[in-house]
Amino acid sequence: MFATPIRLARGQPSFLRRSLDEFRRQAGIAIRMEGLHQPQKPFPLMKFDAPESPERCKIMSDQTNFGGYSRAALTYVPGAAHIDGEGGQGRIGGGESAGEEPAHALFKGSISTELPPNRSEIQRSGFAAWRTRDRGWSAFGKLLWDIDPYSYLALRVKSDGRKYFVNIQTESIVPTDLHQHLLPCYTPGQWETVTIPFSAFVRTSYGVVVEPQKEMLQQKVKSVGIGLTDRVPGRFELRIADVYATNRAPEKGVVGREDSGFDLDMDDEEEKQGTGMMDEVEPPRKKGEPERILI
């Protein structure tokens, strides 16, 4: 089997390369007997360390989803090399000690809450997001991330202070399920590594908190990404260097579900309005209309 030009153009490795990488990963786990102890090294999910890195991500916004006016782009910015384990185990660094920026991706654009014309079914607009593309298949089956041995998700970012959400999608029975948490940035305008416990993520569907709040299926993670849902018109800019799983505890206070950006005690009427990303693109279901299932 050969990779198609389209897949190669998007920065995805070939089927043979994916199979070899997966074999190397599984063999390394067996040789190091990682199942017998807690991993100390970080587990990269997305590293923006090469010009083709943004091609492994999918961009979403009003404009791309239903003809709205919010725009978004993800572009590569060259910089210092990424170094696994810099500043201690369980962390990815690079660039801080030299006083230069690390190689990263710039997520930028503008938010507009103006509704598209001739689309009466669209009730709300004003979102932008990116997520990693599906990793495809290998000789070992569908490629998913197994981050079950890790306790935290870490992101090395430089924020503009707006309200971004971190989104994790797993191989769930319900394809619209997302696990979301507010991106807790403490020093806007400066590079920082923020850490979120996987246990603090909130299960949502179309941006609405759903019950029961089951634990995330960390053995089968499909994608990770970031969305902007504050619906405040104007420009935005977020720089991302790395997204990785780790067992290194956060240096600042540990965030929990109460810091997720969702009001878990809201009443039924408030819950119907939604608070996350996906409710911006899915109109309320009319009486008698069958439930929509995304594939």
N, C-alpha and C positions, 0 to 999 in steps of 0.2 A: 504494500500500500504506500502511495506517495502523497505527500501533503499538497494541497491545491495552492495555486499562486495567491488566492485570496487569504488563506489561513497564514501563509508565510508572510504576506504583506502586513498582517496585523500583529506580527511579532510572535506568533505562536510557533513552537518547535514542531518538527515533523513527528509522525506517528512513531517511527523508529527511535527518535531522540527521546520522546516522552516515555517510551517503554524502557529504554536504557536508564533514564534518570530515575524512574520508579524502582527498577531493579536495584540500582545503586543505593537508593534510599532505604529500601527494605533490608538489603544485605548489611548496610551500616548499622541499622537498628539491632539486627541479630548479633553482629560481631561485637558491638559495644554493650550488648545485653541491657539496652535502655529500658526494657520492660521491668527490670528488677530494681530500678532506682529512679528518682525524680530527675528529669533532664535539667541540666544547668545552662546549656547554650540556648540562645534565642532561636525560634523557628520562624524564618521569614515567610510571610504570606505575599507581600508585594514590596519590592524594592525598586524605587525609581532611580536607578544607577546607570542607565544606558539610554541612548536616544530612542530606541524602539520600545522602551518600557511603557509609555502611555498607550501604545497600540494594543496592549493586553487588557485595556479597560474599555468599558462602554459608557458613553456620555448620555445623560437623559435630562430633558428640560421640557418646558411648555412647548417650545418651538419644535422639538423633535418628536414629541409624543402626540400632540393634537393641534399643532398650528398656532400655539400661543406666541407670546412675545418675550419670554425669558430666554436668555442665551447663556451657553456655558461652553467652555473649552478646557482641555487638559493638555498642556504642552511641557516638554522636557526643558530643564534649565541645567546646564553643566555646572559642575562644582567639584568639591573634594570627594575622594573615594570613600565608600562605606566600609567600615571596619567592624566585624563581628567581635563582640566582647570588649570594645573600648570602654574604659572607665569601670570595668568590673564585669563579672560573668552575667549572662542573661540580658545583655544590652547591646544594641547596635549604635555605633557612633561614626565619627568621621567629620573633620572640618572644624569642630569646636575649639580644639587646642590651638590650631593655626589661625584662628580668628577669621576663617572664611566659611562661606555657606557650603553645605553638602550638596552633591548632585540631587536634584529633586524634580517634582512635577508641580506646575503652577495650575491650580484650578481657579479659573476666573471667569467673569461674565457679568451679567446684569439681571436683576429680578424685576418683573413687571406683573402686576395683578390685573392687567387689562384682559378681558375675556376675548377670545377669537370671534370674529363675526360669523354669522350663519351656523353656529354650533350651540343651539339652545340647550343641549344636554350637558354642556360643561358649566358647572356651577361655581367652581373656584379655580384659580390659577396662581402661579407664583412659586415655582420650585425649580431646583437644579440639583443634579446628583451625578455621581459616577460610581461604578462598581467594577470589579474584576470580571473578565469574560469567563465563561465556562472553560475549564481546562481540557476538555475533550476526553478521548479514550486512549488507552494503551493496551498492550497485550495482557495486562492484569485486570482490565475492566475500566469502568468509569473513574476518572481521576477526581478524587475529593481530598480535602485536607483533614487529617486526623490530629486534632489539637487537644484531645482528651487528657494527655499527661500535663497540660499547662493550666495555670490558674488565671492568667491575666492576658489582656490584649494591650499592646503598647503601640503608640503612634508618635513618630517624630515629626512635628508640625510647626508651622509659623502662621498664626491665625490673625485675622483682622478684627476679631472680637465678636463676630456675628454668631448666630445660633445654629451650629452644625450638629447633625446627628450621625453617629456611626451605625452602619447597618451590616448585619451578618445574616446570610441566608444559608439554610441547611437543606439536606435532602429530606424534606418533610413531606408527610402525606398531603398536607394542604399547601399547594405551590405558592399561595399568596402570603404565607407567613414570613415575617421578618423579625429578627431580634435587634432591638434598637436601644441606643443610649446616647445621651447628650455628650458631645465632645467637650470634656472639661479643661478648657484652656485657662491658664492662670496668668500668663504674661503675653498678652497680644502684642504683635510686632516684634517678638523675639522667638528664636528657636527654643523648643522645649519638648521633652518626652512625656506624654501623658499616658497613664496606665489605668485601665478599667478592668475590674474583675469580671470574668465571664458570668458569674452568678448575679451580677447587677443588671444584665441586659433584660429588657422587657419584651415579651412576645406580643407582636401586633399583627394585624391584617388590614391592609389599606389605611395604615396609620392609626387604627383604633385598637386599644388594648383589648386582648381577648382572654377568655378563661377556658380551661384552667391554665395557669402560668407554669407550664411544664419546664423542666430544665432543658437547656439548649442541647441538641444532639451534636456534641463536639466531635464525635468520631466521623461525621459526614458533613463537613462544611463546604458549600458550593462556591460562595463568593463573599467578599468583604467590600465595603465602599463607604462613601460619605455623602450626605445630602444636606442641602440648605432649605429649610422650611419655615423661616421666620416670616415670610411674606411681606418683608419690608422692601419697597421699591428702591432700586439703586444698585450700584456696582458692588461686587464682592471679590475677595482674593484670599485664597488659602493655599499655602505651600506644604507639600507632603513629601518627606524623604523616604520613610519606611513605615510598614505596618507588619507587626510580627507578634507571635505568641511567646510568652515568657513566664518563668516562675520567679522572676525578680520582683520583690514587693515594691510598690511605689514609694518614692522618696517623700512625696507630700501625703496628705491625709487620704485614706482609702475612700473612694466614692462607692455609694451603694445604690439600691433601686430608688431610694428617696431623691437621689440626684440625677435620675434618668431623664428628666425633662417631661415626664408623664405624670399626671395627677392620678395616682392609683386609687384614690378615694372619691373620684368624681361620680356624680349621679348619672343615671341612665341617659338623661337628655343631653348632658355635656359629652358623654361618651360617644353618642351618635355623630357628633360634629367632627370627631377625629382631631388628632394633634400631631400626627407624623407626616410622612412623605406621600404614601400611596393614596391617601384620600384625596389628594389634589387631582388625580387623573381618573378616578373612578366615581361616577355620579351615583347618588343614592338609588337603590333598586326600587322600582315602582311596584305597586301592589299587583300581584299576579305574575310578575316578570320572573323568569327562572334565574337562579343564582349564576353569576359569571365565574368561571374558573379559568385562570390563566394557565397556559401550557408553555 
